[in-house]
Amino acid sequence: MSYEDNEADVREDEALERALEFAADPLAGRRGPGPEGPEGETLTRIYVELLGLLPHELEPVESSPAERAALLALVGSVAGAAENGHPALERPAEARELAAPSAVSSLEAPVAARPEHAPPPARPSKGSGRWALPLAAVFLVALLGVSGWLTFELQNQKAAVARLERELHFAQEQSANLAAMRTQMKEMDRRLELVTSPASESCPLRPAGEQPMAPGASGVLFVGPNHQHWYLALYGLDSPPPGRTYQLWFVVGGRPVSVATFQGKRGSKIEFASDTMPHDTKAVAVTLEPAGGMPQPTGPQVLYGDQMTPLG
């Protein structure tokens, strides 16, 4: 072996030792310049290869923030030196291609191996509370508006209910009046039939006594063919004196039977009607009695009639 070969082996051994030292302590390169020339290229290639193999041989360990900061500073200084043309940091293309994936693996593998801590929950910003009062005011105004609208609608409904109640009361009154009018019309039809039927009988009433109390008064009694249904109309009776009343009698078998008491009024017609009449009625009379009436006639006769005449 020649002297030149021995010298080259020595230089390779020294470069290998230097690469191992550099790999063991990456920061050592910052304390002094690394080997230059072929030795520097060899050192760089060996360093890159060893650094790329380390993540595959070692268990992944999460680096501390200080270590990550130091490594990033080292990478930054190396990149800056390469840009400035430092010969010791110039790397061949194949070395850069090998270093890129190895460096990324060595930096990212430990971090990816363990899940990071979940970030703390976000706290509401201090400015979010300033919207609470205006928002509450808006809701309050809206609530007041809805309440006012509901109150207005309730008043309208109450007014509508009151109006409907008045209309219903009016309709009920009209219905009652209509029913009364129908009853009156039926009664008028019956009276008309009674006073126009040839089978009916009539009995005129005239003032009684030598000195009649009501000389201008008169009346007429209509009796139906069955001698039960009757109708009486009186005219010209003035109001009786205070404490006195008029009383109507049927004379049955010579005995008077009280029918009704009433008050007269000048210019007004007084009417009575019924579907029943005492059997064997022969006459009709009107007397003046104390207020409230009497069981038997005690006062003077005002009107009297006893002549039944068939209308036919």
C-alpha positions as CSV (number, residue, x, y, z in Angstrom):
1,M,0.0,0.0,0.0
2,S,1.3,3.4,-0.9
3,Y,1.7,6.4,1.3
4,E,-1.1,8.2,-0.5
5,D,-3.5,5.3,0.2
6,N,-2.6,5.3,3.9
7,E,-3.1,9.0,4.1
8,A,-6.6,8.7,2.4
9,D,-7.7,6.0,4.9
10,V,-6.6,8.2,7.7
11,R,-8.5,11.1,6.4
12,E,-11.7,8.9,6.0
13,D,-11.3,7.6,9.5
14,E,-11.0,11.1,10.8
15,A,-14.0,12.2,8.8
16,L,-16.0,9.3,10.1
17,E,-15.1,10.2,13.7
18,R,-15.9,13.8,13.0
19,A,-19.3,12.8,11.5
20,L,-20.1,10.6,14.5
21,E,-19.2,13.4,16.8
22,F,-21.3,15.9,14.7
23,A,-24.2,13.4,14.7
24,A,-24.0,12.9,18.5
25,D,-23.9,16.7,19.1
26,P,-25.5,18.7,16.3
27,L,-24.7,21.9,18.0
28,A,-21.0,21.1,17.9
29,G,-20.9,22.4,14.4
30,R,-21.8,25.8,15.7
31,R,-18.7,25.9,17.9
32,G,-16.3,25.6,15.0
33,P,-16.2,25.1,11.3
34,G,-16.6,21.5,10.0
35,P,-14.2,19.7,7.7
36,E,-14.0,21.1,4.2
37,G,-13.2,19.5,0.8
38,P,-14.0,15.8,0.2
39,E,-13.9,15.2,3.9
40,G,-16.7,17.8,4.3
41,E,-18.8,16.2,1.7
42,T,-18.3,12.8,3.2
43,L,-19.1,14.2,6.6
44,T,-22.3,15.8,5.4
45,R,-23.5,12.7,3.5
46,I,-22.8,10.5,6.5
47,Y,-24.5,13.0,8.8
48,V,-27.5,13.2,6.7
49,E,-27.7,9.4,6.3
50,L,-27.3,8.8,10.0
51,L,-29.8,11.5,10.9
52,G,-32.3,10.0,8.5
53,L,-31.9,6.6,10.1
54,L,-32.2,7.7,13.7
55,P,-36.1,8.0,13.7
56,H,-36.3,4.4,12.4
57,E,-34.0,3.0,15.1
58,L,-35.2,4.9,18.2
59,E,-38.5,5.0,19.9
60,P,-40.4,8.3,19.1
61,V,-40.1,10.8,21.9
62,E,-41.8,14.1,22.0
63,S,-39.3,16.9,21.9
64,S,-39.4,19.8,24.4
65,P,-40.2,23.3,23.2
66,A,-36.6,24.4,23.9
67,E,-35.2,21.5,21.8
68,R,-37.6,22.4,18.9
69,A,-36.6,26.0,19.1
70,A,-32.8,25.1,19.1
71,L,-33.3,22.7,16.1
72,L,-35.2,25.4,14.1
73,A,-32.5,27.9,14.9
74,L,-29.8,25.5,13.8
75,V,-31.7,24.7,10.5
76,G,-32.1,28.4,10.0
77,S,-28.4,29.1,10.5
78,V,-27.4,26.3,8.2
79,A,-29.8,27.5,5.5
80,G,-28.4,31.0,5.9
81,A,-24.8,29.8,5.6
82,A,-25.6,27.8,2.5
83,E,-27.2,30.9,0.8
84,N,-24.0,32.8,1.6
85,G,-21.9,30.3,-0.2
86,H,-20.2,28.6,2.7
87,P,-18.2,25.7,1.1
88,A,-18.6,23.4,4.1
89,L,-22.4,23.5,3.9
90,E,-22.8,23.0,0.2
91,R,-24.4,19.6,-0.4
92,P,-24.7,17.5,-3.5
93,A,-28.1,17.0,-5.0
94,E,-28.4,13.4,-3.9
95,A,-27.6,14.4,-0.3
96,R,-30.4,17.1,-0.3
97,E,-32.9,14.6,-1.7
98,L,-32.0,12.1,1.0
99,A,-32.0,14.7,3.8
100,A,-35.4,16.1,3.1
101,P,-37.5,13.1,3.9
102,S,-35.3,12.0,6.8
103,A,-35.4,15.5,8.4
104,V,-39.1,15.7,8.0
105,S,-39.5,12.2,9.5
106,S,-37.2,13.0,12.5
107,L,-39.2,16.2,13.2
108,E,-42.8,15.0,12.6
109,A,-42.7,11.4,13.7
110,P,-42.4,12.0,17.5
111,V,-45.1,14.7,17.3
112,A,-47.5,12.5,15.3
113,A,-46.9,9.5,17.6
114,R,-48.7,11.1,20.5
115,P,-51.9,13.0,20.4
116,E,-51.7,16.7,21.3
117,H,-53.7,18.0,24.2
118,A,-57.1,19.3,23.4
119,P,-57.2,23.1,23.3
120,P,-58.9,24.8,26.2
121,P,-62.5,25.9,25.6
122,A,-62.9,29.3,24.1
123,R,-64.0,31.9,26.6
124,P,-66.6,34.4,25.6
125,S,-65.1,37.7,24.6
126,K,-65.6,40.6,27.0
127,G,-67.5,42.5,24.2
128,S,-70.2,39.9,24.0
129,G,-71.9,41.1,27.2
130,R,-72.5,44.6,25.8
131,W,-75.3,43.2,23.5
132,A,-77.2,41.6,26.4
133,L,-79.0,44.8,27.6
134,P,-80.0,46.1,24.1
135,L,-81.2,42.6,23.2
136,A,-83.2,42.4,26.4
137,A,-84.7,45.8,25.6
138,V,-85.7,44.6,22.1
139,F,-87.4,41.6,23.6
140,L,-89.2,43.7,26.1
141,V,-90.5,46.1,23.5
142,A,-91.7,43.2,21.4
143,L,-93.4,41.7,24.4
144,L,-95.1,45.0,25.2
145,G,-96.2,45.3,21.6
146,V,-97.7,41.8,21.6
147,S,-99.4,42.4,25.0
148,G,-100.9,45.7,23.6
149,W,-102.2,43.9,20.5
150,L,-103.7,41.1,22.6
151,T,-105.4,43.7,24.9
152,F,-106.8,45.5,21.8
153,E,-108.1,42.3,20.3
154,L,-109.6,41.3,23.7
155,Q,-111.5,44.6,23.9
156,N,-112.7,44.2,20.3
157,Q,-113.9,40.7,21.1
158,K,-115.7,41.9,24.3
159,A,-117.4,44.7,22.3
160,A,-118.4,42.2,19.6
161,V,-119.8,39.8,22.3
162,A,-121.8,42.7,23.9
163,R,-123.1,43.7,20.5
164,L,-124.2,40.1,19.7
165,E,-125.8,39.8,23.1
166,R,-127.9,43.0,22.4
167,E,-128.8,41.6,19.0
168,L,-129.8,38.3,20.6
169,H,-131.9,40.0,23.2
170,F,-133.6,42.1,20.6
171,A,-134.2,39.0,18.5
172,Q,-135.7,37.2,21.5
173,E,-137.9,40.2,22.2
174,Q,-139.0,40.3,18.6
175,S,-139.6,36.6,18.7
176,A,-141.7,36.9,21.9
177,N,-143.6,39.8,20.3
178,L,-144.2,37.8,17.2
179,A,-145.5,34.9,19.3
180,A,-147.8,37.2,21.1
181,M,-149.0,38.7,17.9
182,R,-149.7,35.2,16.5
183,T,-151.7,34.4,19.6
184,Q,-153.6,37.5,19.3
185,M,-154.3,36.9,15.7
186,K,-155.5,33.4,16.5
187,E,-157.8,34.8,19.1
188,M,-159.0,37.5,16.8
189,D,-159.8,34.8,14.2
190,R,-161.8,32.8,16.8
191,R,-163.7,35.9,17.9
192,L,-164.4,36.8,14.2
193,E,-165.6,33.3,13.6
194,L,-167.7,33.6,16.8
195,V,-169.4,36.9,16.0
196,T,-170.0,36.0,12.3
197,S,-171.2,32.4,12.7
198,P,-175.0,32.0,12.2
199,A,-175.1,29.4,14.9
200,S,-173.8,31.9,17.5
201,E,-176.0,33.8,19.9
202,S,-175.7,37.4,21.1
203,C,-176.9,39.2,24.2
204,P,-176.8,43.0,24.3
205,L,-176.0,44.8,27.6
206,R,-177.7,48.1,28.5
207,P,-177.5,50.6,31.3
208,A,-179.4,49.3,34.4
209,G,-181.7,51.2,36.8
210,E,-184.1,54.1,36.6
211,Q,-181.2,56.5,36.9
212,P,-178.3,54.7,35.2
213,M,-174.8,55.2,36.6
214,A,-173.4,55.0,33.1
215,P,-176.1,56.1,30.6
216,G,-173.7,56.1,27.7
217,A,-172.2,52.6,28.4
218,S,-173.1,49.5,26.4
219,G,-171.9,46.0,25.7
220,V,-172.6,42.8,23.8
221,L,-172.0,39.1,24.7
222,F,-171.4,36.5,22.0
223,V,-171.8,32.8,22.8
224,G,-170.7,30.0,20.5
225,P,-172.9,27.1,19.3
226,N,-171.5,24.9,22.0
227,H,-172.5,27.4,24.7
228,Q,-169.0,27.3,26.1
229,H,-166.9,29.7,24.0
230,W,-167.9,33.3,24.6
231,Y,-166.7,36.8,23.9
232,L,-167.8,40.0,25.7
233,A,-167.1,43.6,24.6
234,L,-167.9,46.7,26.8
235,Y,-168.0,50.3,25.7
236,G,-168.3,53.7,27.4
237,L,-167.4,52.8,31.0
238,D,-165.6,55.6,32.9
239,S,-163.1,54.8,35.6
240,P,-164.8,53.8,38.8
241,P,-164.6,56.0,42.0
242,P,-161.6,55.6,44.2
243,G,-161.8,52.4,46.3
244,R,-164.4,50.8,43.9
245,T,-164.1,48.4,41.0
246,Y,-166.4,46.9,38.3
247,Q,-167.3,43.2,38.7
248,L,-168.7,40.9,35.9
249,W,-171.3,38.3,36.7
250,F,-173.0,35.4,35.0
251,V,-176.5,34.6,36.2
252,V,-176.9,30.9,36.4
253,G,-180.2,29.5,37.6
254,G,-181.1,32.8,39.2
255,R,-177.8,33.0,41.1
256,P,-174.9,35.3,40.2
257,V,-171.4,33.7,39.6
258,S,-168.4,36.1,39.7
259,V,-166.4,36.1,36.4
260,A,-163.8,39.0,36.8
261,T,-163.1,42.4,38.2
262,F,-161.8,45.3,36.0
263,Q,-161.3,49.0,35.8
264,G,-162.9,51.1,33.1
265,K,-161.6,54.0,31.1
266,R,-163.5,56.5,29.0
267,G,-163.1,55.9,25.3
268,S,-161.6,52.4,25.7
269,K,-163.1,49.1,24.8
270,I,-163.0,46.3,27.4
271,E,-162.9,42.7,26.2
272,F,-163.2,39.4,27.9
273,A,-163.1,35.9,26.3
274,S,-163.0,32.3,27.5
275,D,-163.5,28.7,26.3
276,T,-165.8,27.8,29.2
277,M,-169.1,29.2,30.5
278,P,-171.2,28.0,33.4
279,H,-174.0,25.6,32.3
280,D,-177.5,27.1,31.9
281,T,-176.3,30.8,31.9
282,K,-179.3,33.0,31.4
283,A,-178.1,36.5,31.9
284,V,-175.0,38.7,32.3
285,A,-174.5,41.8,34.6
286,V,-171.9,44.4,35.6
287,T,-172.0,45.9,39.1
288,L,-169.9,48.4,41.1
289,E,-168.3,46.8,44.1
290,P,-165.6,47.6,46.7
291,A,-162.0,47.2,45.4
292,G,-160.9,43.6,45.2
293,G,-164.5,42.4,44.4
294,M,-167.1,40.6,46.4
295,P,-168.4,37.0,46.5
296,Q,-171.9,38.2,46.0
297,P,-173.2,41.5,44.4
298,T,-173.5,44.3,46.9
299,G,-173.4,47.4,44.7
300,P,-175.7,48.9,42.1
301,Q,-176.0,47.4,38.6
302,V,-174.2,49.3,35.8
303,L,-175.1,47.1,32.8
304,Y,-177.4,44.2,32.4
305,G,-178.5,41.8,29.6
306,D,-180.7,38.6,29.6
307,Q,-181.9,38.3,26.0
308,M,-180.0,35.7,24.0
309,T,-180.7,36.1,20.3
310,P,-179.4,33.8,17.5
311,L,-177.3,35.6,14.9
312,G,-178.8,33.6,12.1
